[in-house]
């Protein structure tokens, strides 16, 4: 099914959200709304357990649509609205209780990298270029990049990448912890698909959601509150059918069969 500049396909409990805005999959307002529409759909679809975001063609997302920026000249509120739209949609991705995986098949620049940073996991090709070049335009990252990048790679490295507008390859991004793992171009989607399907078919949707919730909450507060949240969620799981099934399966030395309840 198609949304604005976005294609959504569902296969084996995995939703594949593909940005299709040639030639470079730039993020204009229509594409952002298309992403939101696709994410709204998969969030409500109980059959979908994992989401993969990627780009059509040679690009992941090569940034925001710069032509739209001219509308904000001499208009602070217009510029702020543009940033807040991207932030809301990327917050929605980060808050998703289903694992969202970025398959970075090519350049992920500016808003493209900011979208990838909002995903829970990131895998890239070895030669993919990643960077936040907004300072070349006299701007700063506005879709969450100043906040999420520092949380992933640390303040110093984040500022270095932002201030320099430097592009790095997937191999260097892996060393920084910016992406989880890199693969050759020809095998990226195959590897990501296999991993996504293993999560979708071997893990409980409930425990995956709670794990994401615990980690995300912990990053937004202090460790004591994070530990309290973890304990609450840990306790809640003992009331679920899947935890009972998982424990019994372990004792009985068999693979669990989760019903996501």
Steps between C-alpha positions, in 0.01 A plus 500: 500500500615854429505816704643833383846412356505193725430135421392257771522123461433241769657156485538232768405740785752762383397836352734650240469879476684619188555869426435560129565863410745497207766581426638525856202423729509847653265575786248756387179561694306247292759228564501571874122460504537181297738361763254594773216330315698179458609502865143564617389198299763257626459615860136390488552178303522219755651269239808722465767435762808667347546798266785552250557847350710534185531707184425418137787509253851611594404728790364446850398864542727778379359762735211743514360674194702823507262678261234498772737688731467818292143533626634563850718803418422785742246277672613337823166329562504337157849364563402378846191327359717315247729374775212403727331299224812290446555465874145377562521236231845380607388496865217274386756262350715498813193447719375206293472189717587280204870485408573745217813417298669739258654321201730775375551399138670824390557860602327593827558870530336776702140402561579153369749436777263660749231252396746212536597625846134481603492130406584250772765318295711605203676286239685647203699414193876530534514793256187686613566865585361637826513858621325815616605776256252767612771746609603529135165676454540715808251278684512230767337155494134560580331159500661376822859458380662720765335293773509142375849502347659609829315224685631242254864603444567744786511880518850550359464280194149631434621860503794407278271345240246783517747791501719353225209383283719195441367193319614162625468157342305216649819328617600802709144542625514143630819575695328800661194295593287714270391186316475153647667318211597548136462265205599501133246685283367182343424327830368782723130446443534121511677519836256753644201299379634183663559680830161674493321172431687327782371765741149485358476121517708409805427778752190613683360832382422581864852450634652684202271795567590501870872480423476800266291687755750434781807605302331811356367609839837444665672734254254774588545488876751407770614144568296460819175583323606285207558203728158551663341499156690186404381321816137602438510373144681182606222434754223576251634238261433224752131562440530430127439174316828536309716513813330191636554325166864610480582373849320170453669449162841557658429247777365251249800553266295602198460813289230737626191576295403859575152635431591863576275513804 
